[in-house]
Amino acid sequence: MRVVIAGAGSVGRSIARELLGHGHEVTLVDRAPAAMRVASVADAEWLLGDACEMSILEQAHLETCDVVVAATGDDKVNLVLSLIARTEFAVPRTVARVNNPKNEWMFDETWGVDVPVSTPAS
């Protein structure tokens, strides 16, 4: 399975390691140079750029993805990426991180999100 993960922070890297451990092909995308900790997930492909930019998504070959995981710390980015992945690249499955529980109601199929994932309320 081919997976693109937007957000190469601790959440994105953890997901990438898990997927790679199960034999999947993973590309990590992040716009922050500081997030490019390539050695921490050496078997993944890495792409520096904004995951909401069409040119970056084309470089990541979203059209060949089975799953897109929007794992950034920004709900707006996660929603926009999910919608673009579904409508522009016909990605069959999208998973999106919900950072603010107040936004959880938006993370549905209307925005291209198949699986919303939020942190448990404390």
Secondary structure, 3 states (H helix, E strand, C coil): CEEEEECCCHHHHHHHHHHHHCCCEEEEEECCHHHCCHHHHCCCEEEECCCCCHHHHHHCCHHHCCEEEECCCCHHHHHHHHHHHHHHHCCCEEEEEECCHHHHHHCCHHHCCCEEEECCCC
